[in-house]
Amino acid sequence: MAHVDRSEVCATSPLVSVSLGNAAIFLIGGLTRDAEPTALLLRSGDVVIMSGPACRRAYHGVPRILEDTLPGHLDVQEEDDGEWRVYADYMRTSRINVNVRQVFPIGFNPNLLEVGKQGL
């Protein structure tokens, strides 16, 4: 589902997103749902950097994971059964996305969380 990351106080710092597992279609649009999105193919190991307020506030999402695209080095073989089986089964149909972002702006003081004291 297309969404905008609005929970972050700081939208000027970049977001770094790393894809692992099956490939997926990533859509990124504009500041409203009316903008036609651009489709990108994300494979395992691909990195997307969303930077700047226009990009950080753009609607985006992953509507589809492409089956049978798991790289061989992430696929646990039958003879490797045991405690890793549950993870192997999950990875065959899924994708993991790791996001690194600065949630609060530089200089943020969590001790000043009362409304108005932070100056945000």
Summary of the structure (lengths in Angstrom):
residues: 120
radius of gyration: 18.3
end to end distance: 29.1
largest distance: 59.7
contacts: 281
relative contact order: 0.27
helix: 17%
strand: 29%
